[in-house]
């Protein structure tokens, strides 16, 4: 096996690696553009149940002045609407 053969073999291997990297990048991009983004929204909705929103709102109300409670309640209601 000569030097040219080794160089050609290395080029072939590098080309295969590049193709695999491009395939993986394309698959990741398709997931993010397609099901990936909606999957994240679904996961967020799953985690942000009305009960958890109420818990967070209660914790915020406990740490802020009473005049902020109405705003916290409005934000909590909007967050619950996103779950519908």
N, CA, C and O atoms as a Tinker XYZ file with bonds, in Angstrom:
   336  protein
     1  N      0.863000   -1.170000    0.000000    73     2
     2  CA     0.000000    0.000000    0.000000    64     1     3
     3  C      0.907000    1.230000    0.000000    63     2     4     5
     4  O      1.763000    1.392000    0.870000    81     3
     5  N      0.700000    2.093000   -0.996000    73     3     6
     6  CA     1.520000    3.277000   -1.138000    64     5     7
     7  C      0.930000    4.471000   -0.414000    63     6     8     9
     8  O     -0.161000    4.402000    0.153000    81     7
     9  N      1.659000    5.545000   -0.446000    73     7    10
    10  CA     1.229000    6.779000    0.210000    64     9    11
    11  C     -0.074000    7.286000   -0.389000    63    10    12    13
    12  O     -0.951000    7.748000    0.341000    81    11
    13  N     -0.210000    7.206000   -1.703000    73    11    14
    14  CA    -1.443000    7.640000   -2.358000    64    13    15
    15  C     -2.640000    6.826000   -1.869000    63    14    16    17
    16  O     -3.721000    7.372000   -1.652000    81    15
    17  N     -2.442000    5.527000   -1.697000    73    15    18
    18  CA    -3.516000    4.667000   -1.197000    64    17    19
    19  C     -3.934000    5.080000    0.211000    63    18    20    21
    20  O     -5.124000    5.125000    0.522000    81    19
    21  N     -2.951000    5.382000    1.063000    73    19    22
    22  CA    -3.245000    5.814000    2.431000    64    21    23
    23  C     -3.993000    7.140000    2.436000    63    22    24    25
    24  O     -4.942000    7.324000    3.199000    81    23
    25  N     -3.561000    8.064000    1.580000    73    23    26
    26  CA    -4.220000    9.370000    1.498000    64    25    27
    27  C     -5.659000    9.204000    1.024000    63    26    28    29
    28  O     -6.572000    9.817000    1.576000    81    27
    29  N     -5.858000    8.382000    0.011000    73    27    30
    30  CA    -7.211000    8.154000   -0.498000    64    29    31
    31  C     -8.095000    7.478000    0.544000    63    30    32    33
    32  O     -9.274000    7.804000    0.679000    81    31
    33  N     -7.514000    6.533000    1.280000    73    31    34
    34  CA    -8.268000    5.850000    2.329000    64    33    35
    35  C     -8.670000    6.854000    3.414000    63    34    36    37
    36  O     -9.799000    6.815000    3.902000    81    35
    37  N     -7.758000    7.749000    3.793000    73    35    38
    38  CA    -8.056000    8.774000    4.794000    64    37    39
    39  C     -9.151000    9.716000    4.296000    63    38    40    41
    40  O    -10.041000   10.091000    5.059000    81    39
    41  N     -9.090000   10.096000    3.031000    73    39    42
    42  CA   -10.120000   10.960000    2.460000    64    41    43
    43  C    -11.485000   10.281000    2.492000    63    42    44    45
    44  O    -12.496000   10.908000    2.810000    81    43
    45  N    -11.502000    8.992000    2.158000    73    43    46
    46  CA   -12.759000    8.242000    2.191000    64    45    47
    47  C    -13.339000    8.216000    3.602000    63    46    48    49
    48  O    -14.533000    8.439000    3.799000    81    47
    49  N    -12.481000    7.941000    4.575000    73    47    50
    50  CA   -12.952000    7.884000    5.963000    64    49    51
    51  C    -13.443000    9.241000    6.435000    63    50    52    53
    52  O    -14.473000    9.329000    7.103000    81    51
    53  N    -12.721000   10.295000    6.099000    73    51    54
    54  CA   -13.152000   11.644000    6.473000    64    53    55
    55  C    -14.461000   11.999000    5.795000    63    54    56    57
    56  O    -15.323000   12.625000    6.410000    81    55
    57  N    -14.622000   11.616000    4.558000    73    55    58
    58  CA   -15.862000   11.895000    3.839000    64    57    59
    59  C    -17.041000   11.200000    4.484000    63    58    60    61
    60  O    -18.123000   11.776000    4.593000    81    59
    61  N    -16.836000    9.953000    4.916000    73    59    62
    62  CA   -17.906000    9.217000    5.588000    64    61    63
    63  C    -18.262000    9.881000    6.914000    63    62    64    65
    64  O    -19.436000    9.972000    7.273000    81    63
    65  N    -17.253000   10.341000    7.636000    73    63    66
    66  CA   -17.502000   11.018000    8.912000    64    65    67
    67  C    -18.266000   12.313000    8.713000    63    66    68    69
    68  O    -19.155000   12.654000    9.493000    81    67
    69  N    -17.909000   13.026000    7.660000    73    67    70
    70  CA   -18.593000   14.284000    7.361000    64    69    71
    71  C    -20.049000   14.028000    6.990000    63    70    72    73
    72  O    -20.942000   14.761000    7.416000    81    71
    73  N    -20.288000   12.980000    6.189000    73    71    74
    74  CA   -21.661000   12.631000    5.822000    64    73    75
    75  C    -22.484000   12.272000    7.050000    63    74    76    77
    76  O    -23.640000   12.680000    7.166000    81    75
    77  N    -21.899000   11.516000    7.960000    73    75    78
    78  CA   -22.614000   11.134000    9.182000    64    77    79
    79  C    -22.924000   12.364000   10.034000    63    78    80    81
    80  O    -24.013000   12.475000   10.599000    81    79
    81  N    -21.966000   13.285000   10.124000    73    79    82
    82  CA   -22.191000   14.507000   10.887000    64    81    83
    83  C    -23.307000   15.340000   10.266000    63    82    84    85
    84  O    -24.138000   15.900000   10.981000    81    83
    85  N    -23.328000   15.422000    8.938000    73    83    86
    86  CA   -24.378000   16.185000    8.260000    64    85    87
    87  C    -25.735000   15.522000    8.450000    63    86    88    89
    88  O    -26.741000   16.205000    8.645000    81    87
    89  N    -25.766000   14.185000    8.394000    73    87    90
    90  CA   -27.018000   13.469000    8.628000    64    89    91
    91  C    -27.532000   13.724000   10.039000    63    90    92    93
    92  O    -28.723000   13.964000   10.237000    81    91
    93  N    -26.637000   13.671000   11.015000    73    91    94
    94  CA   -27.039000   13.898000   12.406000    64    93    95
    95  C    -27.521000   15.328000   12.603000    63    94    96    97
    96  O    -28.505000   15.566000   13.304000    81    95
    97  N    -26.826000   16.281000   11.983000    73    95    98
    98  CA   -27.237000   17.682000   12.088000    64    97    99
    99  C    -28.600000   17.889000   11.448000    63    98   100   101
   100  O    -29.445000   18.598000   11.994000    81    99
   101  N    -28.813000   17.282000   10.306000    73    99   102
   102  CA   -30.111000   17.403000    9.634000    64   101   103
   103  C    -31.226000   16.802000   10.451000    63   102   104   105
   104  O    -32.318000   17.365000   10.519000    81   103
   105  N    -30.968000   15.648000   11.084000    73   103   106
   106  CA   -31.991000   15.009000   11.905000    64   105   107
   107  C    -32.309000   15.857000   13.129000    63   106   108   109
   108  O    -33.472000   15.981000   13.512000    81   107
   109  N    -31.288000   16.439000   13.742000    73   107   110
   110  CA   -31.521000   17.285000   14.920000    64   109   111
   111  C    -32.296000   18.540000   14.533000    63   110   112   113
   112  O    -33.180000   18.977000   15.269000    81   111
   113  N    -31.966000   19.119000   13.381000    73   111   114
   114  CA   -32.680000   20.304000   12.921000    64   113   115
   115  C    -34.129000   20.000000   12.601000    63   114   116   117
   116  O    -35.016000   20.808000   12.875000    81   115
   117  N    -34.369000   18.837000   12.021000    73   115   118
   118  CA   -35.746000   18.450000   11.700000    64   117   119
   119  C    -36.555000   18.243000   12.966000    63   118   120   121
   120  O    -37.735000   18.591000   13.018000    81   119
   121  N    -35.926000   17.678000   13.986000    73   119   122
   122  CA   -36.645000   17.465000   15.243000    64   121   123
   123  C    -36.974000   18.800000   15.900000    63   122   124   125
   124  O    -38.078000   18.987000   16.412000    81   123
   125  N    -36.024000   19.725000   15.885000    73   123   126
   126  CA   -36.269000   21.028000   16.495000    64   125   127
   127  C    -37.328000   21.796000   15.723000    63   126   128   129
   128  O    -38.159000   22.484000   16.316000    81   127
   129  N    -37.300000   21.680000   14.399000    73   127   130
   130  CA   -38.271000   22.404000   13.583000    64   129   131
   131  C    -39.634000   21.739000   13.607000    63   130   132   133
   132  O    -40.661000   22.410000   13.508000    81   131
   133  N    -39.644000   20.439000   13.737000    73   131   134
   134  CA   -40.905000   19.709000   13.690000    64   133   135
   135  C    -41.407000   19.377000   15.072000    63   134   136   137
   136  O    -41.987000   20.224000   15.751000    81   135
   137  N    -41.188000   18.157000   15.488000    73   135   138
   138  CA   -41.738000   17.683000   16.748000    64   137   139
   139  C    -41.025000   18.198000   17.971000    63   138   140   141
   140  O    -41.604000   18.204000   19.058000    81   139
   141  N    -39.782000   18.634000   17.832000    73   139   142
   142  CA   -39.016000   19.049000   18.994000    64   141   143
   143  C    -39.616000   20.243000   19.709000    63   142   144   145
   144  O    -39.744000   20.238000   20.933000    81   143
   145  N    -39.985000   21.269000   18.950000    73   143   146
   146  CA   -40.534000   22.477000   19.555000    64   145   147
   147  C    -41.882000   22.199000   20.202000    63   146   148   149
   148  O    -42.139000   22.640000   21.322000    81   147
   149  N    -42.733000   21.477000   19.509000    73   147   150
   150  CA   -44.037000   21.176000   20.093000    64   149   151
   151  C    -43.884000   20.230000   21.277000    63   150   152   153
   152  O    -44.673000   20.270000   22.221000    81   151
   153  N    -42.863000   19.381000   21.220000    73   151   154
   154  CA   -42.593000   18.501000   22.352000    64   153   155
   155  C    -42.216000   19.293000   23.592000    63   154   156   157
   156  O    -42.595000   18.929000   24.705000    81   155
   157  N    -41.469000   20.375000   23.401000    73   155   158
   158  CA   -41.095000   21.229000   24.535000    64   157   159
   159  C    -42.318000   21.931000   25.106000    63   158   160   161
   160  O    -42.450000   22.062000   26.323000    81   159
   161  N    -43.200000   22.377000   24.244000    73   159   162
   162  CA   -44.422000   23.038000   24.709000    64   161   163
   163  C    -45.283000   22.044000   25.487000    63   162   164   165
   164  O    -45.823000   22.367000   26.545000    81   163
   165  N    -45.401000   20.834000   24.947000    73   163   166
   166  CA   -46.183000   19.805000   25.643000    64   165   167
   167  C    -45.585000   19.491000   27.006000    63   166   168   169
   168  O    -46.318000   19.317000   27.980000    81   167
   169  N    -44.263000   19.417000   27.081000    73   167   170
   170  CA   -43.591000   19.132000   28.357000    64   169   171
   171  C    -43.826000   20.275000   29.345000    63   170   172   173
   172  O    -44.060000   20.037000   30.530000    81   171
   173  N    -43.763000   21.501000   28.862000    73   171   174
   174  CA   -44.016000   22.656000   29.730000    64   173   175
   175  C    -45.440000   22.626000   30.264000    63   174   176   177
   176  O    -45.674000   22.890000   31.443000    81   175
   177  N    -46.395000   22.303000   29.388000    73   175   178
   178  CA   -47.790000   22.226000   29.830000    64   177   179
   179  C    -47.976000   21.120000   30.858000    63   178   180   181
   180  O    -48.747000   21.259000   31.808000    81   179
   181  N    -47.261000   20.024000   30.654000    73   179   182
   182  CA   -47.345000   18.905000   31.594000    64   181   183
   183  C    -46.837000   19.314000   32.976000    63   182   184   185
   184  O    -47.420000   18.951000   33.998000    81   183
   185  N    -45.749000   20.070000   32.990000    73   183   186
   186  CA   -45.150000   20.478000   34.261000    64   185   187
   187  C    -45.904000   21.630000   34.920000    63   186   188   189
   188  O    -45.947000   21.723000   36.147000    81   187
   189  N    -46.490000   22.495000   34.120000    73   187   190
   190  CA   -47.182000   23.672000   34.658000    64   189   191
   191  C    -48.674000   23.399000   34.808000    63   190   192   193
   192  O    -49.495000   23.964000   34.086000    81   191
   193  N    -49.006000   22.548000   35.731000    73   191   194
   194  CA   -50.415000   22.271000   35.996000    64   193   195
   195  C    -51.013000   23.449000   36.751000    63   194   196   197
   196  O    -50.286000   24.274000   37.304000    81   195
   197  N    -52.340000   23.524000   36.773000    73   195   198
   198  CA   -53.007000   24.602000   37.502000    64   197   199
   199  C    -52.604000   24.593000   38.974000    63   198   200   201
   200  O    -52.447000   25.647000   39.591000    81   199
   201  N    -52.441000   23.404000   39.523000    73   199   202
   202  CA   -52.050000   23.300000   40.936000    64   201   203
   203  C    -50.665000   23.896000   41.162000    63   202   204   205
   204  O    -50.451000   24.618000   42.135000    81   203
   205  N    -49.739000   23.603000   40.283000    73   203   206
   206  CA   -48.385000   24.159000   40.426000    64   205   207
   207  C    -48.383000   25.664000   40.220000    63   206   208   209
   208  O    -47.656000   26.387000   40.902000    81   207
   209  N    -49.186000   26.135000   39.289000    73   207   210
   210  CA   -49.286000   27.586000   39.073000    64   209   211
   211  C    -49.796000   28.249000   40.344000    63   210   212   213
   212  O    -49.278000   29.288000   40.752000    81   211
   213  N    -50.815000   27.652000   40.979000    73   211   214
   214  CA   -51.339000   28.195000   42.238000    64   213   215
   215  C    -50.277000   28.171000   43.337000    63   214   216   217
   216  O    -50.190000   29.102000   44.138000    81   215
   217  N    -49.473000   27.111000   43.375000    73   215   218
   218  CA   -48.408000   27.030000   44.381000    64   217   219
   219  C    -47.381000   28.137000   44.186000    63   218   220   221
   220  O    -46.958000   28.780000   45.147000    81   219
   221  N    -46.989000   28.352000   42.949000    73   219   222
   222  CA   -46.011000   29.405000   42.651000    64   221   223
   223  C    -46.602000   30.769000   42.969000    63   222   224   225
   224  O    -45.932000   31.619000   43.557000    81   223
   225  N    -47.854000   30.981000   42.584000    73   223   226
   226  CA   -48.505000   32.263000   42.868000    64   225   227
   227  C    -48.568000   32.501000   44.372000    63   226   228   229
   228  O    -48.327000   33.615000   44.838000    81   227
   229  N    -48.891000   31.465000   45.124000    73   227   230
   230  CA   -48.937000   31.594000   46.582000    64   229   231
   231  C    -47.573000   31.930000   47.166000    63   230   232   233
   232  O    -47.464000   32.750000   48.077000    81   231
   233  N    -46.535000   31.293000   46.637000    73   231   234
   234  CA   -45.181000   31.578000   47.122000    64   233   235
   235  C    -44.779000   33.010000   46.812000    63   234   236   237
   236  O    -44.156000   33.679000   47.637000    81   235
   237  N    -45.139000   33.485000   45.615000    73   235   238
   238  CA   -44.823000   34.870000   45.242000    64   237   239
   239  C    -45.581000   35.840000   46.137000    63   238   240   241
   240  O    -45.020000   36.831000   46.603000    81   239
   241  N    -46.859000   35.553000   46.376000    73   239   242
   242  CA   -47.653000   36.425000   47.247000    64   241   243
   243  C    -47.085000   36.475000   48.655000    63   242   244   245
   244  O    -47.152000   37.505000   49.325000    81   243
   245  N    -46.532000   35.367000   49.095000    73   243   246
   246  CA   -45.944000   35.325000   50.439000    64   245   247
   247  C    -44.676000   36.157000   50.571000    63   246   248   249
   248  O    -44.294000   36.534000   51.678000    81   247
   249  N    -44.031000   36.442000   49.464000    73   247   250
   250  CA   -42.755000   37.171000   49.493000    64   249   251
   251  C    -42.885000   38.623000   49.032000    63   250   252   253
   252  O    -41.933000   39.397000   49.143000    81   251
   253  N    -44.038000   38.989000   48.523000    73   251   254
   254  CA   -44.210000   40.345000   48.003000    64   253   255
   255  C    -45.271000   41.084000   48.809000    63   254   256   257
   256  O    -46.047000   40.461000   49.534000    81   255
   257  N    -45.310000   42.425000   48.687000    73   255   258
   258  CA   -46.334000   43.194000   49.395000    64   257   259
   259  C    -47.741000   42.840000   48.901000    63   258   260   261
   260  O    -47.918000   42.373000   47.775000    81   259
   261  N    -48.721000   43.066000   49.749000    73   259   262
   262  CA   -50.102000   42.699000   49.433000    64   261   263
   263  C    -50.651000   43.420000   48.200000    63   262   264   265
   264  O    -51.528000   42.887000   47.520000    81   263
   265  N    -50.153000   44.615000   47.904000    73   263   266
   266  CA   -50.673000   45.334000   46.748000    64   265   267
   267  C    -50.260000   44.682000   45.416000    63   266   268   269
   268  O    -50.733000   45.098000   44.358000    81   267
   269  N    -49.399000   43.687000   45.456000    73   267   270
   270  CA   -48.963000   42.965000   44.253000    64   269   271
   271  C    -49.846000   41.732000   43.998000    63   270   272   273
   272  O    -49.816000   41.167000   42.904000    81   271
   273  N    -50.618000   41.320000   44.988000    73   271   274
   274  CA   -51.409000   40.090000   44.883000    64   273   275
   275  C    -52.326000   40.056000   43.661000    63   274   276   277
   276  O    -52.455000   39.013000   43.021000    81   275
   277  N    -52.955000   41.164000   43.332000    73   275   278
   278  CA   -53.875000   41.199000   42.191000    64   277   279
   279  C    -53.129000   40.933000   40.880000    63   278   280   281
   280  O    -53.637000   40.235000   40.002000    81   279
   281  N    -51.944000   41.485000   40.755000    73   279   282
   282  CA   -51.140000   41.267000   39.551000    64   281   283
   283  C    -50.721000   39.805000   39.461000    63   282   284   285
   284  O    -50.775000   39.208000   38.386000    81   283
   285  N    -50.304000   39.228000   40.583000    73   283   286
   286  CA   -49.901000   37.821000   40.618000    64   285   287
   287  C    -51.078000   36.940000   40.213000    63   286   288   289
   288  O    -50.912000   35.981000   39.459000    81   287
   289  N    -52.263000   37.266000   40.714000    73   287   290
   290  CA   -53.456000   36.489000   40.365000    64   289   291
   291  C    -53.750000   36.573000   38.861000    63   290   292   293
   292  O    -54.115000   35.571000   38.246000    81   291
   293  N    -53.593000   37.757000   38.270000    73   291   294
   294  CA   -53.829000   37.927000   36.837000    64   293   295
   295  C    -52.841000   37.096000   36.016000    63   294   296   297
   296  O    -53.229000   36.439000   35.049000    81   295
   297  N    -51.586000   37.128000   36.399000    73   295   298
   298  CA   -50.559000   36.360000   35.681000    64   297   299
   299  C    -50.834000   34.865000   35.821000    63   298   300   301
   300  O    -50.688000   34.112000   34.858000    81   299
   301  N    -51.230000   34.436000   37.015000    73   299   302
   302  CA   -51.535000   33.020000   37.243000    64   301   303
   303  C    -52.717000   32.580000   36.378000    63   302   304   305
   304  O    -52.703000   31.483000   35.820000    81   303
   305  N    -53.725000   33.420000   36.265000    73   303   306
   306  CA   -54.880000   33.077000   35.431000    64   305   307
   307  C    -54.491000   32.972000   33.961000    63   306   308   309
   308  O    -54.965000   32.079000   33.258000    81   307
   309  N    -53.632000   33.876000   33.491000    73   307   310
   310  CA   -53.161000   33.810000   32.105000    64   309   311
   311  C    -52.366000   32.521000   31.883000    63   310   312   313
   312  O    -52.505000   31.873000   30.846000    81   311
   313  N    -51.551000   32.161000   32.841000    73   311   314
   314  CA   -50.764000   30.921000   32.717000    64   313   315
   315  C    -51.691000   29.707000   32.654000    63   314   316   317
   316  O    -51.431000   28.764000   31.907000    81   315
   317  N    -52.745000   29.730000   33.419000    73   315   318
   318  CA   -53.704000   28.608000   33.394000    64   317   319
   319  C    -54.432000   28.544000   32.048000    63   318   320   321
   320  O    -54.755000   27.458000   31.567000    81   319
   321  N    -54.687000   29.701000   31.445000    73   319   322
   322  CA   -55.341000   29.724000   30.127000    64   321   323
   323  C    -54.473000   29.061000   29.068000    63   322   324   325
   324  O    -54.997000   28.448000   28.137000    81   323
   325  N    -53.161000   29.173000   29.193000    73   323   326
   326  CA   -52.263000   28.540000   28.228000    64   325   327
   327  C    -52.340000   27.020000   28.325000    63   326   328   329
   328  O    -52.008000   26.322000   27.367000    81   327
   329  N    -52.767000   26.512000   29.454000    73   327   330
   330  CA   -52.881000   25.061000   29.629000    64   329   331
   331  C    -54.132000   24.500000   28.981000    63   330   332   333
   332  O    -54.223000   23.293000   28.758000    81   331
   333  N    -55.094000   25.354000   28.676000    73   331   334
   334  CA   -56.342000   24.860000   28.087000    64   333   335
   335  C    -56.188000   24.441000   26.663000    63   334   336
   336  O    -57.157000   24.005000   26.041000    81   335
